[in-house]
Amino acid sequence: MATIGFIGTGVMGKSMAGHLLDAGHTLQVYSRTRAKAADLIARGARWADSPAALAPRCDVVFTIVGFPKDVEEIYFGANGLLAHMKPGAVLVDMTTSRPDLAARIAEAARQAGGYALDAPVSGGDTGAREATLSIMVGGDRAAFDRVLPLFRTMGRQVVYHGPAGSGQHCKLCNQITIAANMIGVCEAIAYAKKAGLNPETVLQSISSGAAASWSLSHLAPRMLAGNFAPGFYVKHFIKDMAIAAESADRMALDTPGLDLALSLYRRLAEQGGGDFGTQALFKLYE
């Protein structure tokens, strides 16, 4: 069993780290708020006071934090992973972040005598809890093969996409798809209500046909129940869409659907919805 580090024990990270712990691995954990790791510590995880304290002890380190600036700090800061990583170790960032940052981390890890993978995930809080995440990986192929058994502890679909940054590019494809789909889900429910239909009955019909999607099956019922608790935060989705839009601009790709979704979610955040789940977009239609 490997000694594994895990940084970021929030809505998704806590469950993901728990699966590694349940599989029998020695787990070192760090979070900016220690209380978020309390359950894992009670189950046998060992607390580290900083990324610098955690890194030398671990063969593999997973990180899943909020924003690219958090990734920069955890990896490149004076107390960061890259300056203190164990020789030959693999650093795995599962945050949705910038492809160019992933490439920088991979090169810095190589120069430090180790490896880095970018491995963002999709599936939200449910996928993290049930270990059914889709994991999209970029970086060194041999490092991927080495970490694959650990990925399979946390996810159902694990796919290698190519060099460093490729996993992040794939995740941005995922977020672009969700962005447009969420508008469709919200507008369909709003239309059903306006037409005098029972929206629950409408969902029974359309969620198993050509309109079927994860958002329609899992998030539309939360919308109807008025449950806007975060499985994935609005503020983080805005971050993801902004990264995708910037990346598309650099490739001279027009993305009007993404741009519309980003503008709507920014409006929701301006109205105080940044800490809601992404299904809270429906609030703009009520």
Order of alpha helices (4+ residues) and beta strands (2+ residues): beta-alpha-beta-alpha-beta-alpha-beta-alpha-beta-alpha-beta-beta-alpha-beta-alpha-beta-alpha-alpha-alpha-alpha-alpha
